[in-house]
């Protein structure tokens, strides 16, 4: 009984310390990388995708492994209509931090851009399970899925008719793509 108050305080302290370890700490960029990222974001906002890519890649050289910068590159890839490249970047971030809400949302948006709506909806379900349907990443992904489906985005699948045997040389068996 004498040690009950001390034990209570120590157990509360241990629980508080353990829960603090579970929260994500915000990523702090090197000031030079932050300046390059800012330049990249301005270029992206102005539609200069090459300059945005250059800024983000230069910042990544200063702060290698930065999840923020990798996701910036993924955003540029999505703006360039290169969802496969964007998926690569988002998945690199998710490999390090599977609960990264922005990366989950971005991956889902790139999947929707490709026309993979079922996979995008799985990401939306994961987001809603983690943060609820009212969190900004979930709302953003739901909006992109709805817009992409309404605009008739189709999965990029090469039809079988695209592989035609060449008529130049009969019986040659050459396939033109």
SEFI-647859 format. One record per residue: x, y, z of N, C-alpha, C, O in turn; residue in three letters. Coordinates in steps of 0.001 Angstrom, whole numbers, plus 500000, padded with zeros to 6 digits. Layout:
N
XYZXYZXYZXYZala;...
END
This chain:
177
500801498808500000500000500000500000500853501270500000500476502294499430unk;502009501175500654502857502348500717503346502766499333503548503950499063unk;503532501781498466504089502070497142503021502282496075503356502508494912unk;501781502216496432500694502359495458500733503724494748500615503752493523unk;500891504843495447500933506125494727502124506216493763501990506737492656unk;503267505716494180504456505753493321504237504863492101504571505249490981unk;503680503684492316503420502769491211502415503372490231502551503218489018unk;501411504055490763500419504694489919501056505791489053500771505884487859unk;501897506599489643502569507672488899503499507079487841503518507555486706unk;504261506062488190505180505438487237504436504774486083504869504860484934unk;503319504113486383502569503470485300501929504518484382501850504313483171unk;501474505633484951500916506712484122502007507325483247501765507636482081unk;503184507495483795504300508029483040504706507067481913504996507505480800unk;504727505783482197505068504795481175504028504779480061504381504678478887unk;502760504878480416501706504903479400501793506155478546501605506095477331unk;502076507284479169502198508537478432503391508490477485503293508942476344unk;504503507954477940505693507852477109505444506912475932505857507203474809unk;504780505799476177504494504842475103503557505438474062503746505220472866unk;502556506181474498501626506766473533502280507893472745501940508105471581unk;503197508609473346503897509672472635504778509097471544504986509735470513unk;505295507903471759506125507257470746505328506818469536505905506604468470unk;504013506678469670503166506244468573502784507377467638502422507127466488unk;502855508618468102502445509732467260503567510081466291504749509996466627unk;503177510471465094504158510819464081504720512207464354503980513153464623unk;506022512308464281506634513607464450506725514267463081507039513608462090unk;506457515544463024506534516216461723507976516230461217508928516389461981unk;508098516058459915509417516032459293509945517457459166509249518349458680unk;511173517656459604511801518967459513512876518890458434513807518089458523unk;512733519732457417513695519751456321514848520689456640514704521656457387unk;515989520377456055517125521288456063516651522610455445515880522581454486unk;517080523754455954516605525030455407516843525181453901516018525766453198unk;517968524656453406518223524740451965517218523895451198516725524306450147unk;516912522703451729515930521830451080514543522458451133513774522363450177unk;514230523098452253512923523751452383512777524884451361511698525081450800unk;513867525629451120513820526711450131513615526143448727512846526689447936unk;514310525043448424514145524413447104512746523821446949512160523868445867unk;512216523263448043510856522726447986509855523854447723508921523693446938unk;510056524983448377509161526126448169509204526586446716508168526902446130unk;510402526624446134510530526994444720509806525977443841509142526344442871unk;509942524685444193509254523642443434507747523770443521507048523568442528unk;507236524104444702505787524265444865505266525462444068504170525416443508unk;506052526521444024505653527688443222505629527309441745504695527659441024unk;506654526596441302506703526167439899505537525238439580504942525340438507unk;505205524333440500504078523423440290502770524208440202501926523922439352unk;502607525183441068501389526003441042501275526792439736500172527074439268unk;502415527143439158502423527883437887502389526970436673502382527443435537unk;502367525660436910502292524704435806503630524374435168503661523691434145unk;504733524836435736506066524542435212506556523245435863507291523266436851unk;506137522131435292506388520828435904507861520447435884508337519800436817unk;508590520831434847510017520510434792510787521246435891511631520660436568unk;510489522523436057511159523290437108510757522768438495511581522741439409unk;509496522355438654509054521793439935509829520511440237510299520305441357unk;509954519660439231510703518410439415512147518711439787512698518082440691unk;512759519660439104514148520029439401514287520503440844515228520118441538unk;513361521331441291513417521841442664513276520736443692514023520687444669unk;512314519850443472512094518766444434513257517779444439513658517295445497unk;513799517479443259514931516549443202516174517152443856516919516449444538unk;516399518441443651517539519105444301517362519095445818518320518865446555unk;516148519341446280515881519307447721516078517896448268516568517717449383unk;515695516905447480515857515516447912517333515136447996517708514289448807unk;518165515750447173519607515498447255520174516039448567521136515492449107unk;519577517105449069520030517687450334519455516919451520520143516696452515unk;518189516515451408517517515764452480517051514417451931515858514214451706unk;517992513498451717517602512205451132516651511440452052516781511462453276unk;515707510776451431514750509988452191513590510778452756512784510232453510unk;513487512033452416512396512858452928511072512415452306510905512457451087unk;510144511995453145508826511558452662508071512713452019507365512518451030unk;508210513895452564507520515068452027507974515332450599507148515580449720unk;509275515281450363509810515566449034509465514471448039509209514753446869unk;509456513228448492509079512125447608507613512273447205507259512011446055unk;506765512689448134505355512892447797505173514112446885504258514140446063unk;506037515112447029506000516240446095506306515751444675505647516162443720unk;507294514885444542507617514325443225506454513486442691506189513484441489unk;505771512783443572504603512003443154503497512919442640502820512596441664unk;503315514058443296502295515015442837502628515539441442501738515692440605unk;503904515811441194504309516264439868504026515176438843503522515462437757unk;504345513935439180504099512823438256502608512696437939502241512417436798unk;501755512898438934500310512855438675499890513995437758499042513800436887unk;500464515180437936500151516319437067500652516078435644500098516624434690unk;501692515268435498502222514933434180501457513765433551501851513266432497unk;500374513331434184499583512184433735500442510925433673500357510144432725unk;501268510743434697502114509561434820501798508861436142502620508853437058unk;500582508264436237500181507679437517501061506518437959501201506278439158unk;501655505794437018502535504687437398503756505178438155504164504575439147unk;504337506274437687505487506870438366505062507410439728505788507267440712unk;503883508031439782503367508546441053503169507400442048503499507527443227unk;502632506291441566502434505129442442503762504662443022503836504307444198unk;504800504662442209506132504254442688506560505135443864507029504633444885unk;506396506434443715506791507354444786505941507162446041506473507078447147unk;504623507091445869503746506926447031504036505609447752504018505555448981unk;504299504563446995504570503264447622505907503262448346506074502553449338unk;506860504048447861508134504177448574507907504808449942508519504398450928unk;507031505801450004506715506435451289505946505453452175506225505344453368unk;504986504743451596504179503801452385505004502614452888504666502023453913unk;506069502262452188506927501177452654507604501564453966507842500708454818unk;507913502844454131508536503327455362507514503675456435507777503518457627unk;506344504148456006505312504573456954503943504166456421503283504964455754unk;503501502934456704502241502439456152501001503227456567499950503093455940unk;501105504035457598499948504805458063500017506258457618499303507092458175unk;500840506591456648500941507966456158499671508297455381499456507781454284unk;498839509150455947497534509449455371497636510116454006496871509793453097unk;498575511044453857498727511743452581499190510783451488498737510877450347unk;500092509861451830500571508890450846499459507910450468499337507538449301unk;498651507490451440497513506614451133496533507303450197496039506700449244unk;496257508565450474495341509317449634495930509523448244495237509350447242unk;497201509890448181497853510105446897497906508840446058497683508876444848unk;498205507716446710498232506440445992496843506134445434496710505696444292unk;495825506363446232494456506138445769494092507052444611493403506633443680unk;494548508298444661494270509236443570494967508791442286494389508880441203unk;496205508313442403496924507829441220496250506577440664496175506398439448unk;495762505716441549495043504518441091493765504911440354493431504331439321unk;493059505894440889491838506367440219492183506987438871491443506820437901unk;493298507698438808493737508300437552494022507222436506493810507435435313unk;494503506066436962494756504943436049493467504206435689493438503444434723unk;492411504429436454491159503732436222490976502523437126490027501761436945unk;491862502332438092491787501203439023490936501610440224491447501816441325unk;489626501722439988488726502261441001488559501345442206488422501832443328unk;488568500029442001488424499116443139489598499275444114489402499311445328unk;490805499368443576491976499548444433491945500924445104492318501059446270unk;491508501927444376491411503272444953490395503277446099490606503921447127unk;489299502553445909488277502483446968488793501725448182488383502011449307unk;489697500755447970490312500063449109491164501046449920491162501014451150unk;491885501910449219492660502932449930491731503863450705492024504244451838unk;490612504223450084489643505081450762489114504396452023488965505038453063unk;488832503108451933488352502375453109489416502353454207489091502499455385unk;490685502171453831491768502198454819491867503569455477492027503679456693unk;491770504612454656491829505975455203490685506219456180490891506754457269unk;489481505824455784488318506044456647488431505241457934487953505677458981unk;489061504068457867489250503264459077490255503924460022490130503820461242unk;491240504595459455492273505223460278491805506566460838491938506829462033unk;491251507420459956490977508793460406489515509214460268489170510345460611unk;488660508339459780487254508693459613487007509306458242487946509706457553unk;485739509378457851485431509869456507485478511383456407485327511935455317unk;485685512064457528485733513521457501487127514103457400487277515318457269unk;488154513262457460489510513817457408489840514263455979489383513655455012unk;490630515320455856490920515879454523491477514874453511491035514898452362unk;492426513983453867492905513034452857491802512104452346491768511785451158unk;490913511672453219489812510789452805488831511550451922488374511026450906unk;488505512787452303487592513588451470488185513854450101487480513792449094unk;489467514148450056490145514418448791490117513193447883489814513301446695unk;490430512038448441490426510806447648489017510476447169488835510088446015unk;488021510622448035486639510341447632486222511256446484485536510823445558unk;486634512509446545486306513454445484486960513071444161486325513139443109unk;488228512668444215488942512282442990488329511027442385488185510934441166unk;487969510067443220487352508834442710486037509160442012485781508688440904unk;485209509964442660483919510340442085484101511075440760483418510775439780unk;485018512033440732485269512809439513485807511923438395485369512038437250unk;486744511047438712487343510174437691486301509202437131486260508954435926unk;485464508658438009484426507739437531483418508484436654482973507957435634unk;483065509695437045482090510470436273482642510869434908481894510975433937unk;483960511092434839484547511505433565484838510323432662485265510504431522unk;484615509119433155484782507936432325486211507493432142486543506906431112unk;487073507758433113488452507294433031488432505770432990487763505127433800unk;489150505213432065489222503762431927490633503301432244491599504042432062unk;490740502074432718492054501506432982492821501410431678492257501075430637unk;494098501704431741494906501672430519495357500243430245496412499807430706unk;494548499535429497494840498158429123495008498121427618494185498656426876unk;496074497490427177496297497380425740495356496328425195495419495175425620unk;494480496690424262493560495697423712494312494661422889495363494947422315unk;493765493471422842494407492387422109494514492714420629495438492238419970unk;493602493510420085493616493853418668494796494758418321495088494952417141unk;495478495315419319496610496190419043497819495406418552498723495976417940unk;497842494114418814498947493279418364498536492608417073497840491593417090unk;498963493167415954498552492694414646499755492111413937500849492674413980unk;499550490989413289500636490384412527500889491235411304499949491662410635unk;502149491484411008502536492335409902502066491764408576502197490569408312unk;501511492648407742501063492235406418502162492456405392501994492112404222unk;503289493029405818504384493302404888504951492024404299505127491900403087unk;505228491093405164505811489846404719504890488715405134504824488376406315unk;504174488122404179503256487044404543503977485900405241505027485425404808unk;503364485485406337503900484352407082505129484693407905505774483795408445unk;505465485973408010506684486336408732506495486204410235507458485968410964unk;505262486355410701504996486245412124505489487454412906505580487388414132unk;505810488564412231506241489754412904505036490451413524504014490634412863unk;505149490831414759504055491488415454504338492977415525505400493392415990unk;503384493783415063503511495240415168502746495713416385501603495310416599unk;503363496558417177502682497113418364502411498553418163501846499204419042unk;
END
